[in-house]
Amino acid sequence: MMSNPQPIHATVQYLATDDDGDAVYHASQAGGGAADHDGHYDMREVVIHDGRGRTFDLDGAGFMLVPHTSAMTDFQDDAALAAVYEAEAKSLVETITGARRVEIFDHTRRAASDTLRRRQVMREPSSVIHNDYTPWSAERRLRDILPNEAETLLAGRFAIINIWRSIAGRVETNPLAFCDSRTLAAGDLVEVTREAKDRIGQIQMARYNPAHEWVYFPDMEMDEAALIKTYDSATDGRNRFTIHTAFTDPTSEPDAAPRQSIETRCFAFF
C-alpha cells in the first residue's frame, strides 16, 4: 500500500450525545481478547487526511510525525526496552519539547490480530476515540509513579507524551488517526472512567463535531515515530489534550499484515 495524498473515508467511534455518564472504558488485558466499553456510542464516517508533507506540532495540533531510527531489534524484549529504547525515547522527547527532564513510565504493545495478541501477550488497537488522560488522572499517575517528588513536580509545568511506532514492518492495517486539537470546541471532550485490573482512572472521550479535522500518516515505517501530547498542565492557550483512535483503513489490502505497535508514555518536566 503506497501513500495516497487523497483523503480517505473511514468510520470512527464517538461518544453519543445521549450518553449521560454511562460510558466506562474497560482496559483490555495483554494476551486476552478485545475489550468492550460500556455506554452509548455514535459511529460516524469521517474524512481522514493524509498528513505527510504537512507540518504539525505538539503545542498546536497535538501530534507530529518524526524520523526516528532505533537500535532495537526486538521490541518484545523487556530488558532491551529498559537498556536501549528508553534512552532513545527520552532523548527524542527532550529534543522535540525542550523538556529539562523526561521519565518513562509505560510501554504498551498492541497487535491487530487475536492470534498475535494471545501468542505474544499484547493488547488490541484502541478503536474508540479517546485521549489518555484528564487533569485528575494525569496528576494521579504522576503521584503513583514518582510519589516522593510528586508535589514538587506538580508545582511546575509537566506534560505526558506518547511515542507510537510500528514494531513489525510497515503499518498496513489499523493505523492511528489524530484529530487536530485546534478544531476541538468547548464541550467536545467528556471525562470517562477507565477501569483496569490494577487501578481505576479516567480518560477523555469525544462527542461528534463536524469541525473536527482528522489526519493520519499512511504507511508508517519502523524508522518513524508519531508523538502525541495527551496532557499538558499549562493553561496558557497551548494544546493540552489530543484525541486519537485506531481505524479500519479501507485502502488496506486483503492480505495486509496485521499492525503491531508499541506506545511509550513519558512524563516531560519543564
C-alpha positions as YAML, in Angstrom:
chain: A
units: angstrom
residues:
- id: 1
  name: MET
  ca: [0.00, 0.00, 0.00]
- id: 2
  name: MET
  ca: [1.52, 3.31, -1.09]
- id: 3
  name: SER
  ca: [0.84, 6.72, 0.42]
- id: 4
  name: ASN
  ca: [-2.13, 8.41, -1.22]
- id: 5
  name: PRO
  ca: [-2.39, 12.20, -0.98]
- id: 6
  name: GLN
  ca: [-6.14, 11.95, -1.39]
- id: 7
  name: PRO
  ca: [-8.19, 11.81, 1.83]
- id: 8
  name: ILE
  ca: [-9.95, 8.61, 2.75]
- id: 9
  name: HIS
  ca: [-13.34, 7.99, 4.34]
- id: 10
  name: ALA
  ca: [-13.50, 5.74, 7.41]
- id: 11
  name: THR
  ca: [-15.83, 5.06, 10.32]
- id: 12
  name: VAL
  ca: [-14.79, 6.14, 13.80]
- id: 13
  name: GLN
  ca: [-16.43, 5.71, 17.20]
- id: 14
  name: TYR
  ca: [-17.54, 8.83, 19.05]
- id: 15
  name: LEU
  ca: [-19.36, 9.01, 22.36]
- id: 16
  name: ALA
  ca: [-23.08, 9.51, 21.74]
- id: 17
  name: THR
  ca: [-24.65, 12.81, 22.72]
- id: 18
  name: ASP
  ca: [-27.31, 10.93, 24.73]
- id: 19
  name: ASP
  ca: [-24.72, 9.18, 26.88]
- id: 20
  name: ASP
  ca: [-25.30, 10.70, 30.30]
- id: 21
  name: GLY
  ca: [-22.44, 9.34, 32.34]
- id: 22
  name: ASP
  ca: [-22.96, 5.70, 31.35]
- id: 23
  name: ALA
  ca: [-19.69, 5.30, 29.47]
- id: 24
  name: VAL
  ca: [-16.88, 3.29, 31.05]
- id: 25
  name: TYR
  ca: [-13.65, 2.46, 29.25]
- id: 26
  name: HIS
  ca: [-12.55, -1.09, 30.10]
- id: 27
  name: ALA
  ca: [-8.84, -1.55, 29.51]
- id: 28
  name: SER
  ca: [-8.09, -4.91, 27.91]
- id: 29
  name: GLN
  ca: [-5.61, -7.37, 29.36]
- id: 30
  name: ALA
  ca: [-2.48, -8.17, 27.38]
- id: 31
  name: GLY
  ca: [-2.82, -11.60, 25.85]
- id: 32
  name: GLY
  ca: [-6.60, -11.58, 26.15]
- id: 33
  name: GLY
  ca: [-9.49, -10.66, 23.90]
- id: 34
  name: ALA
  ca: [-10.54, -7.17, 22.86]
- id: 35
  name: ALA
  ca: [-12.32, -5.08, 25.48]
- id: 36
  name: ASP
  ca: [-15.93, -3.91, 25.32]
- id: 37
  name: HIS
  ca: [-16.82, -0.47, 26.65]
- id: 38
  name: ASP
  ca: [-20.00, 0.49, 28.49]
- id: 39
  name: GLY
  ca: [-22.08, 3.39, 27.25]
- id: 40
  name: HIS
  ca: [-23.73, 4.71, 24.11]
- id: 41
  name: TYR
  ca: [-21.66, 5.40, 21.02]
- id: 42
  name: ASP
  ca: [-22.03, 7.22, 17.73]
- id: 43
  name: MET
  ca: [-20.40, 5.64, 14.68]
- id: 44
  name: ARG
  ca: [-19.54, 8.33, 12.16]
- id: 45
  name: GLU
  ca: [-17.97, 8.27, 8.73]
- id: 46
  name: VAL
  ca: [-15.33, 11.00, 8.61]
- id: 47
  name: VAL
  ca: [-12.76, 12.25, 6.17]
- id: 48
  name: ILE
  ca: [-9.21, 11.42, 7.25]
- id: 49
  name: HIS
  ca: [-6.49, 13.45, 5.54]
- id: 50
  name: ASP
  ca: [-3.00, 12.30, 4.61]
- id: 51
  name: GLY
  ca: [-0.68, 14.20, 6.96]
- id: 52
  name: ARG
  ca: [2.51, 13.50, 5.07]
- id: 53
  name: GLY
  ca: [4.04, 16.65, 3.65]
- id: 54
  name: ARG
  ca: [2.29, 18.82, 6.25]
- id: 55
  name: THR
  ca: [3.74, 20.26, 9.45]
- id: 56
  name: PHE
  ca: [2.20, 19.57, 12.84]
- id: 57
  name: ASP
  ca: [3.42, 20.27, 16.36]
- id: 58
  name: LEU
  ca: [2.54, 19.20, 19.89]
- id: 59
  name: ASP
  ca: [1.52, 22.62, 21.19]
- id: 60
  name: GLY
  ca: [-0.83, 23.26, 18.26]
- id: 61
  name: ALA
  ca: [-2.30, 20.17, 16.61]
- id: 62
  name: GLY
  ca: [-1.12, 17.94, 19.47]
- id: 63
  name: PHE
  ca: [0.68, 15.35, 17.34]
- id: 64
  name: MET
  ca: [3.53, 15.07, 14.86]
- id: 65
  name: LEU
  ca: [5.46, 12.53, 12.80]
- id: 66
  name: VAL
  ca: [9.24, 12.42, 13.13]
- id: 67
  name: PRO
  ca: [12.03, 10.27, 11.69]
- id: 68
  name: HIS
  ca: [13.43, 8.11, 14.45]
- id: 69
  name: THR
  ca: [15.72, 5.15, 13.92]
- id: 70
  name: SER
  ca: [16.05, 2.81, 16.89]
- id: 71
  name: ALA
  ca: [18.82, 0.36, 17.73]
- id: 72
  name: MET
  ca: [16.16, -2.07, 18.93]
- id: 73
  name: THR
  ca: [15.94, -5.40, 17.11]
- id: 74
  name: ASP
  ca: [13.22, -6.99, 19.24]
- id: 75
  name: PHE
  ca: [10.57, -4.79, 20.84]
- id: 76
  name: GLN
  ca: [9.24, -7.83, 22.73]
- id: 77
  name: ASP
  ca: [12.44, -7.86, 24.81]
- id: 78
  name: ASP
  ca: [11.67, -6.01, 28.05]
- id: 79
  name: ALA
  ca: [15.32, -5.90, 29.10]
- id: 80
  name: ALA
  ca: [16.31, -4.27, 25.81]
- id: 81
  name: LEU
  ca: [13.47, -1.77, 26.14]
- id: 82
  name: ALA
  ca: [14.88, -0.69, 29.50]
- id: 83
  name: ALA
  ca: [18.54, -0.77, 28.44]
- id: 84
  name: VAL
  ca: [18.28, 0.65, 24.91]
- id: 85
  name: TYR
  ca: [14.92, 2.08, 23.92]
- id: 86
  name: GLU
  ca: [14.17, 4.16, 26.98]
- id: 87
  name: ALA
  ca: [17.30, 6.25, 26.49]
- id: 88
  name: GLU
  ca: [16.35, 6.77, 22.84]
- id: 89
  name: ALA
  ca: [12.82, 7.76, 23.81]
- id: 90
  name: LYS
  ca: [13.97, 10.20, 26.47]
- id: 91
  name: SER
  ca: [16.38, 11.87, 24.06]
- id: 92
  name: LEU
  ca: [13.66, 12.19, 21.42]
- id: 93
  name: VAL
  ca: [11.16, 13.84, 23.77]
- id: 94
  name: GLU
  ca: [13.80, 16.15, 25.22]
- id: 95
  name: THR
  ca: [14.82, 17.25, 21.72]
- id: 96
  name: ILE
  ca: [11.28, 17.83, 20.46]
- id: 97
  name: THR
  ca: [9.83, 19.50, 23.55]
- id: 98
  name: GLY
  ca: [12.81, 21.15, 25.24]
- id: 99
  name: ALA
  ca: [11.94, 19.38, 28.49]
- id: 100
  name: ARG
  ca: [14.60, 19.57, 31.19]
- id: 101
  name: ARG
  ca: [13.77, 16.03, 32.34]
- id: 102
  name: VAL
  ca: [11.89, 13.05, 30.86]
- id: 103
  name: GLU
  ca: [10.77, 9.93, 32.72]
- id: 104
  name: ILE
  ca: [9.26, 6.89, 31.00]
- id: 105
  name: PHE
  ca: [6.55, 5.04, 32.89]
- id: 106
  name: ASP
  ca: [4.78, 2.69, 30.49]
- id: 107
  name: HIS
  ca: [5.19, 0.57, 27.35]
- id: 108
  name: THR
  ca: [2.08, -0.93, 25.72]
- id: 109
  name: ARG
  ca: [2.34, -3.33, 22.79]
- id: 110
  name: ARG
  ca: [-0.65, -3.85, 20.50]
- id: 111
  name: ALA
  ca: [-1.48, -6.15, 17.59]
- id: 112
  name: ALA
  ca: [-4.39, -6.15, 15.15]
- id: 113
  name: SER
  ca: [-4.60, -9.93, 15.32]
- id: 114
  name: ASP
  ca: [-6.17, -12.05, 18.02]
- id: 115
  name: THR
  ca: [-3.64, -14.83, 17.38]
- id: 116
  name: LEU
  ca: [-0.68, -12.48, 17.78]
- id: 117
  name: ARG
  ca: [-2.17, -10.88, 20.89]
- id: 118
  name: ARG
  ca: [-2.51, -14.21, 22.63]
- id: 119
  name: ARG
  ca: [0.81, -15.61, 21.48]
- id: 120
  name: GLN
  ca: [2.90, -12.50, 22.19]
- id: 121
  name: VAL
  ca: [0.84, -11.16, 25.13]
- id: 122
  name: MET
  ca: [-0.25, -7.90, 23.52]
- id: 123
  name: ARG
  ca: [-3.35, -5.73, 23.59]
- id: 124
  name: GLU
  ca: [-5.68, -4.80, 20.72]
- id: 125
  name: PRO
  ca: [-5.64, -1.44, 18.91]
- id: 126
  name: SER
  ca: [-7.93, 1.01, 20.71]
- id: 127
  name: SER
  ca: [-10.76, 1.77, 18.29]
- id: 128
  name: VAL
  ca: [-12.79, 4.24, 20.35]
- id: 129
  name: ILE
  ca: [-11.91, 7.93, 20.07]
- id: 130
  name: HIS
  ca: [-10.12, 8.89, 23.25]
- id: 131
  name: ASN
  ca: [-7.40, 10.88, 24.95]
- id: 132
  name: ASP
  ca: [-5.39, 9.01, 27.55]
- id: 133
  name: TYR
  ca: [-5.65, 11.44, 30.48]
- id: 134
  name: THR
  ca: [-7.77, 14.02, 32.24]
- id: 135
  name: PRO
  ca: [-6.16, 16.59, 34.56]
- id: 136
  name: TRP
  ca: [-7.13, 14.42, 37.54]
- id: 137
  name: SER
  ca: [-5.76, 11.17, 36.13]
- id: 138
  name: ALA
  ca: [-2.55, 12.80, 34.85]
- id: 139
  name: GLU
  ca: [-1.76, 14.16, 38.31]
- id: 140
  name: ARG
  ca: [-2.77, 10.85, 39.88]
- id: 141
  name: ARG
  ca: [-0.43, 8.97, 37.56]
- id: 142
  name: LEU
  ca: [2.45, 11.27, 38.48]
- id: 143
  name: ARG
  ca: [1.79, 10.70, 42.17]
- id: 144
  name: ASP
  ca: [1.70, 6.94, 41.59]
- id: 145
  name: ILE
  ca: [4.95, 6.81, 39.61]
- id: 146
  name: LEU
  ca: [7.04, 9.43, 41.45]
- id: 147
  name: PRO
  ca: [5.44, 9.67, 44.89]
- id: 148
  name: ASN
  ca: [8.42, 11.19, 46.66]
- id: 149
  name: GLU
  ca: [8.80, 14.01, 44.12]
- id: 150
  name: ALA
  ca: [5.21, 14.50, 43.03]
- id: 151
  name: GLU
  ca: [4.29, 17.62, 44.99]
- id: 152
  name: THR
  ca: [7.44, 19.42, 43.89]
- id: 153
  name: LEU
  ca: [6.97, 18.37, 40.26]
- id: 154
  name: LEU
  ca: [3.30, 19.33, 40.29]
- id: 155
  name: ALA
  ca: [4.30, 22.87, 41.23]
- id: 156
  name: GLY
  ca: [5.83, 23.26, 37.77]
- id: 157
  name: ARG
  ca: [4.67, 22.50, 34.26]
- id: 158
  name: PHE
  ca: [4.58, 18.89, 33.13]
- id: 159
  name: ALA
  ca: [3.22, 17.06, 30.11]
- id: 160
  name: ILE
  ca: [2.61, 13.46, 29.10]
- id: 161
  name: ILE
  ca: [3.87, 12.49, 25.64]
- id: 162
  name: ASN
  ca: [3.09, 9.21, 23.91]
- id: 163
  name: ILE
  ca: [5.61, 7.84, 21.38]
- id: 164
  name: TRP
  ca: [3.85, 5.47, 18.95]
- id: 165
  name: ARG
  ca: [5.65, 3.33, 16.39]
- id: 166
  name: SER
  ca: [5.50, 0.11, 14.40]
- id: 167
  name: ILE
  ca: [7.47, -2.85, 15.72]
- id: 168
  name: ALA
  ca: [6.95, -5.19, 12.75]
- id: 169
  name: GLY
  ca: [7.50, -3.54, 9.39]
- id: 170
  name: ARG
  ca: [5.24, -1.06, 7.64]
- id: 171
  name: VAL
  ca: [1.84, -0.27, 9.15]
- id: 172
  name: GLU
  ca: [-0.61, -1.76, 6.65]
- id: 173
  name: THR
  ca: [-3.73, -2.11, 8.79]
- id: 174
  name: ASN
  ca: [-5.42, -0.27, 11.69]
- id: 175
  name: PRO
  ca: [-3.34, 2.92, 11.61]
- id: 176
  name: LEU
  ca: [-3.88, 5.75, 14.07]
- id: 177
  name: ALA
  ca: [-5.95, 8.81, 13.22]
- id: 178
  name: PHE
  ca: [-5.37, 12.06, 15.12]
- id: 179
  name: CYS
  ca: [-7.80, 14.93, 15.50]
- id: 180
  name: ASP
  ca: [-6.17, 18.33, 15.07]
- id: 181
  name: SER
  ca: [-6.69, 19.83, 18.52]
- id: 182
  name: ARG
  ca: [-7.17, 23.28, 17.02]
- id: 183
  name: THR
  ca: [-10.52, 22.04, 15.63]
- id: 184
  name: LEU
  ca: [-11.88, 20.98, 19.04]
- id: 185
  name: ALA
  ca: [-14.60, 23.07, 20.65]
- id: 186
  name: ALA
  ca: [-15.61, 23.52, 24.27]
- id: 187
  name: GLY
  ca: [-17.75, 20.57, 25.32]
- id: 188
  name: ASP
  ca: [-16.34, 18.12, 22.76]
- id: 189
  name: LEU
  ca: [-14.30, 16.22, 25.38]
- id: 190
  name: VAL
  ca: [-16.00, 14.18, 28.11]
- id: 191
  name: GLU
  ca: [-14.35, 12.68, 31.19]
- id: 192
  name: VAL
  ca: [-14.94, 8.91, 31.36]
- id: 193
  name: THR
  ca: [-13.96, 6.35, 33.99]
- id: 194
  name: ARG
  ca: [-11.23, 3.94, 32.92]
- id: 195
  name: GLU
  ca: [-11.32, 0.56, 34.64]
- id: 196
  name: ALA
  ca: [-8.28, -1.71, 34.58]
- id: 197
  name: LYS
  ca: [-7.35, -4.79, 36.55]
- id: 198
  name: ASP
  ca: [-4.91, -2.87, 38.75]
- id: 199
  name: ARG
  ca: [-6.48, 0.60, 39.07]
- id: 200
  name: ILE
  ca: [-9.35, 2.96, 38.35]
- id: 201
  name: GLY
  ca: [-8.56, 6.07, 36.36]
- id: 202
  name: GLN
  ca: [-10.03, 8.50, 33.86]
- id: 203
  name: ILE
  ca: [-9.70, 9.17, 30.14]
- id: 204
  name: GLN
  ca: [-11.46, 11.54, 27.79]
- id: 205
  name: MET
  ca: [-13.84, 10.51, 25.02]
- id: 206
  name: ALA
  ca: [-15.27, 12.87, 22.42]
- id: 207
  name: ARG
  ca: [-18.66, 13.85, 21.06]
- id: 208
  name: TYR
  ca: [-19.04, 14.30, 17.30]
- id: 209
  name: ASN
  ca: [-18.35, 17.72, 15.87]
- id: 210
  name: PRO
  ca: [-18.30, 18.17, 12.06]
- id: 211
  name: ALA
  ca: [-15.49, 20.74, 12.51]
- id: 212
  name: HIS
  ca: [-13.04, 18.05, 13.66]
- id: 213
  name: GLU
  ca: [-10.18, 17.57, 11.21]
- id: 214
  name: TRP
  ca: [-8.78, 14.03, 11.19]
- id: 215
  name: VAL
  ca: [-5.27, 13.19, 9.99]
- id: 216
  name: TYR
  ca: [-3.22, 10.02, 9.61]
- id: 217
  name: PHE
  ca: [0.23, 9.10, 8.35]
- id: 218
  name: PRO
  ca: [-0.14, 6.23, 5.87]
- id: 219
  name: ASP
  ca: [2.47, 3.51, 5.53]
- id: 220
  name: MET
  ca: [4.39, 4.33, 8.69]
- id: 221
  name: GLU
  ca: [7.73, 2.55, 8.75]
- id: 222
  name: MET
  ca: [9.79, 1.32, 11.70]
- id: 223
  name: ASP
  ca: [12.16, 4.29, 11.41]
- id: 224
  name: GLU
  ca: [9.33, 6.76, 12.06]
- id: 225
  name: ALA
  ca: [7.52, 7.69, 15.26]
- id: 226
  name: ALA
  ca: [4.33, 9.57, 15.97]
- id: 227
  name: LEU
  ca: [4.36, 11.79, 19.05]
- id: 228
  name: ILE
  ca: [1.07, 12.60, 20.78]
- id: 229
  name: LYS
  ca: [0.61, 15.07, 23.61]
- id: 230
  name: THR
  ca: [-2.03, 13.51, 25.85]
- id: 231
  name: TYR
  ca: [-1.76, 16.00, 28.72]
- id: 232
  name: ASP
  ca: [-0.21, 19.37, 29.49]
- id: 233
  name: SER
  ca: [-0.60, 21.16, 32.81]
- id: 234
  name: ALA
  ca: [-0.02, 24.54, 31.13]
- id: 235
  name: THR
  ca: [-3.16, 26.64, 30.73]
- id: 236
  name: ASP
  ca: [-1.64, 29.38, 28.56]
- id: 237
  name: GLY
  ca: [-3.50, 28.55, 25.35]
- id: 238
  name: ARG
  ca: [-1.33, 25.74, 24.01]
- id: 239
  name: ASN
  ca: [-2.89, 22.36, 23.29]
- id: 240
  name: ARG
  ca: [-3.43, 20.20, 26.39]
- id: 241
  name: PHE
  ca: [-5.20, 17.06, 25.06]
- id: 242
  name: THR
  ca: [-5.19, 15.10, 21.78]
- id: 243
  name: ILE
  ca: [-7.93, 12.67, 20.80]
- id: 244
  name: HIS
  ca: [-6.96, 9.80, 18.57]
- id: 245
  name: THR
  ca: [-8.15, 6.35, 17.52]
- id: 246
  name: ALA
  ca: [-7.20, 3.30, 15.52]
- id: 247
  name: PHE
  ca: [-9.43, 2.79, 12.49]
- id: 248
  name: THR
  ca: [-10.09, 0.28, 9.74]
- id: 249
  name: ASP
  ca: [-8.28, 1.60, 6.67]
- id: 250
  name: PRO
  ca: [-10.43, 0.99, 3.58]
- id: 251
  name: THR
  ca: [-7.31, 1.05, 1.38]
- id: 252
  name: SER
  ca: [-5.65, -1.87, 3.20]
- id: 253
  name: GLU
  ca: [-5.03, -4.90, 1.01]
- id: 254
  name: PRO
  ca: [-6.97, -8.07, 1.94]
- id: 255
  name: ASP
  ca: [-3.72, -9.90, 2.71]
- id: 256
  name: ALA
  ca: [-2.08, -6.98, 4.55]
- id: 257
  name: ALA
  ca: [-0.01, -7.86, 7.60]
- id: 258
  name: PRO
  ca: [-1.74, -7.02, 10.91]
- id: 259
  name: ARG
  ca: [-0.36, -3.93, 12.58]
- id: 260
  name: GLN
  ca: [1.98, -4.45, 15.54]
- id: 261
  name: SER
  ca: [2.97, -1.38, 17.53]
- id: 262
  name: ILE
  ca: [4.33, -0.07, 20.79]
- id: 263
  name: GLU
  ca: [3.37, 3.11, 22.59]
- id: 264
  name: THR
  ca: [5.72, 4.54, 25.18]
- id: 265
  name: ARG
  ca: [4.35, 7.05, 27.67]
- id: 266
  name: CYS
  ca: [6.66, 9.72, 29.05]
- id: 267
  name: PHE
  ca: [6.46, 12.45, 31.63]
- id: 268
  name: ALA
  ca: [8.11, 15.65, 30.38]
- id: 269
  name: PHE
  ca: [9.06, 18.22, 33.03]
- id: 270
  name: PHE
  ca: [9.82, 21.85, 32.19]
...
